[in-house]
Amino acid sequence: MRENAAHASTGAHAPPMKKDSSGRPRGRASRHLHAPGQVRLIGGRWRGSKLPVADIEGLRPTSDRVRETLFNWLMPVLPGARVLDLFAGSGALGLEALSRGAATATLVERDPLLATALAQVAARLPGGEAATVVQADALAWLPAQPRGSFDIAFLDPPFPAGLWEQALAAVDPLLGAGAWLYVESPAGLPVTAPAGWVMHRQGTTREVAHVLYRRLPAPSGEPGAPVDTLGHVPASPGTRPSEPGIE
């Protein structure tokens, strides 16, 4: 599976390809949905279910290895969670979360054909009505959502678009105290979470850095202060905790 796909026209007189705000091409090339590959859900009730991967520039599904690490980290807090999968693409993160016990998942995808494919996949899965597919530009959609709407958010934008700072600022109000935020970015590219978040786990492959942040909990004396359920989860092989004493 490609870690960072890029496809260019081979026509001698093809015009330059224009890109939308997500970093994916628009125009004729993005209107033809080809599915040369697929990924599989790797755990939970839908384990083994296939998700088509379209041949669209900027579509870069999270690898099986990284997904397995991520969901090992999140396992204690997935049951009953409200999940947001921005820049959903193949839907591998949001649907994996549902497969492993999340209550709901909202998958936001700008490309209309990709969004249609996601809705079709969800409709075929038993209990797939827990997935809501939103065909919208993520940065335009986020400000209209209620504060504290989600417990876990996945943020994996197309790498060429450089949307991390904007997307992190926009998703921040939607995540309440005790929430979790997962971010993928190119290896070596510094990405800083907004104030109030601390790095919980991080890992890298040759091309991708993947980081799980947690929102700082409210002071323990406040009513409804969340319990840190992941503070004592051991790190997976090849990853490391980022805070002294977090183990």
ZIMOLIN-V757973 format. One record per pair of residues at least 6 apart in sequence whose C-alpha atoms are under 6 Angstrom apart, sorted by the first residue. I is the first residue (numbers start at 1). J is the second residue. Records with the same first field share a line. If there is no record, write none. Layout:
I: J / J
This chain:
4: 60
5: 60
6: 57
7: 57
18: 25 / 26
19: 25 / 26
22: 161
23: 158 / 160 / 161
24: 57 / 58
33: 54
34: 54 / 55
35: 52 / 53 / 54 / 55
37: 53
38: 51 / 52 / 53
39: 50 / 51
40: 48 / 49 / 50 / 51
41: 47 / 48 / 49 / 96
42: 48
44: 99 / 100
45: 99
46: 99
53: 90
58: 158
78: 101 / 102
79: 101 / 102
80: 102 / 103
81: 102 / 103 / 151
82: 103 / 104 / 150 / 151
83: 105 / 150 / 152 / 153
84: 105 / 106 / 153
85: 94 / 107 / 153 / 154
86: 108 / 155
87: 108 / 109 / 157
88: 107 / 108 / 109
94: 105
104: 130 / 131
105: 131
106: 131 / 132 / 133
107: 133
108: 134
109: 115 / 135 / 136
110: 135 / 136 / 137
115: 135
119: 133
122: 128
147: 173 / 174
148: 174 / 175 / 176
149: 174
150: 175
151: 179
152: 179 / 180 / 181
153: 181
154: 182
155: 182 / 183
156: 183 / 184
177: 215 / 217
178: 215 / 217 / 226
179: 214 / 215
180: 213 / 214
181: 212 / 213
182: 211 / 212
183: 210 / 211
184: 209 / 210
185: 208 / 209
186: 207 / 208 / 209
187: 207 / 208 / 209
196: 215 / 216
197: 214 / 215 / 216
198: 213 / 214
199: 213 / 242
200: 212 / 213 / 241 / 242
201: 211 / 212 / 241
202: 210 / 211 / 239
203: 209 / 210 / 239
218: 225
231: 246
232: 247
